[in-house]
């Protein structure tokens, strides 16, 4: 590796990392938080078997999971202005990522909810608890523990998927890298560098995931002993 290339990589590292801290991470955190709200609501609707709402929830999941994320970004950012709905790039990206991820996480949550033993739910009703109380005190705590690993994987995937936001002019890490490449003509080294930064972010989240799983596992064992 030449001295010039080393200089480019050292100079470009903070220029790529800073957009990651200022744009990629906030985009991921905000969008995933909204996605979790959507996921829990949609999963509970299906779990409760509310007929009309269940059909709407399944239609939403069918459409979102059946169309590419990149196409959804283009529809919202470039398509909606044709019907006088104009959004800035960052809010558009948050909207699309949250709706997209919400559909996938909703199925994860639905599976987790259905994994809770029916006997526990019936026992809650026999104890005089309402549907909301049964969900809050019995079903959701167990379902969230079950769903934690796949939801963590979804979060890690979202960090990487945010690179698609460059296509609607969001200045995140990948777009910052593209700009440096256009100036230096060193695509291989620079794209490997941004891949390394994404890997670092994903590795940190993986460590947090493992720590969270251990904590939830210990909490589950503690609850079982007190039961």
Buried (B, 14 or more C-beta within 10 A) or exposed (E): EEEEBEEBBEEBBEEBBEBBEBBBBBBBBBBBEBBBEBBBBBBBBBBEEEEEBBEEBBEBBEEBEEEEBBEBBBEBBEEBEEEEEEBEBBEBBBBBBBBBBBBBBBBBBBBBBBEBEEEEBEEBEEEEBEEEEBBEEBBBBBBBBBBBBBBBBBBBEBBBBBBBBBBBEBBBBBBBBBBBBEEBEBEEBBBEBBBEBBEEBBEEBEEEBEEBBEEBEEEEEEEEEEE
